[in-house]
Amino acid sequence: MKKKYEFDYLLNQDKEQVVKLVGEEFNFYPSLETGSFWRKTVMFIFFDNEIVFKTEIKIMYEKLRSKL
């Protein structure tokens, strides 16, 4: 798992530079299935006037629901 500080290079970059550094698929961050629960890791990139000022990584767990 990547630590938050590993994305500090994105700080003070504009949106165009973020796309060049991370790629256009930066909206894709893979999920990992763990048993009957889903673990999702999401990276949020916060912009202020088109410049990155903060990044956050959140881990969320969801129980797999079936309508059988």
HULIN-V25746 format. One record per residue. SS is DSSP state (H for helix, E for strand, L for the rest). PSI is psi in whole degrees, 0 to 359 (* if undefined). Layout:
((SS;PSI) (SS;PSI))
This chain:
((L;135) (L;142) (L;157) (H;319) (H;344) (H;347) (H;11) (H;338) (H;346) (H;341) (L;142) (L;19) (L;151) (E;173) (H;321) (H;318) (H;323) (H;317) (H;321) (H;320) (H;317) (H;334) (L;162) (H;343) (H;21) (H;347) (H;347) (L;119) (L;112) (L;149) (L;158) (E;126) (E;130) (E;98) (L;228) (L;9) (E;151) (E;134) (E;121) (E;131) (E;126) (E;133) (E;124) (E;133) (E;120) (E;131) (E;145) (E;114) (L;47) (L;10) (E;135) (E;126) (E;349) (E;144) (E;145) (E;145) (E;125) (E;140) (E;125) (E;144) (E;135) (E;139) (E;136) (L;122) (L;135) (L;141) (L;38) (L;*))
